Amino acid sequence: MVEVREARNLRAADGGRRYELDPAAHLAAEERAQAAGLAVVGVWHSHPDRPAVPSEEDLRGAWPGWSYAIVAVAAGAPDGLRAWRLAGARFAEEELRAWS
């Protein structure tokens, strides 16, 4: 079973250029996952008019063990999806696979 939850960005006023996961939404997701026998494995966010590559800001806020899916957005439309995981002090790209 897979679930995706939306969380409020506490830094939305920064014009969509930064994100900070709402701790209340994170806690709710963790509690929901635990109740369903699941685990929170990562987060996703977009990079408006930038590639789907982690920024230095992403690196500063990253947690070991989590996947970070990044959607590139060009002219308001999705333009690529890549996933990353911390590997020491940097990110390493993860392979994305579809499942059914």
C-alpha positions, 0 to 999 in steps of 0.5 A: 500500500502507498499513500501520498499526503499533502503538507502545507509549506510554511515558507509559501510566502517566499514566492515558491522558491523555498519550502519548509514542511509543516511539523503538524502535517509531518506528525499527522503523516507519521501517525497515519502511517504508523496506524496503517502499518506504513512508514514515511519514506520521504517528501516531494517538492517542486523547483519552479523554473529550475532543474529537478536537482537538489539545491544547497537549501535542500541539502541543509534541510535533508534528513538521512534515510529519506527520499527527496523527489523533486519536480522541475516546473517550466513555464508552470508545467511539470518538466521532469521528476528525479529523486535523491537521497543523502549519501554522506554530505551530498545527494545521490540520485535514486532510480525511479520505478513505476509500480502497480 
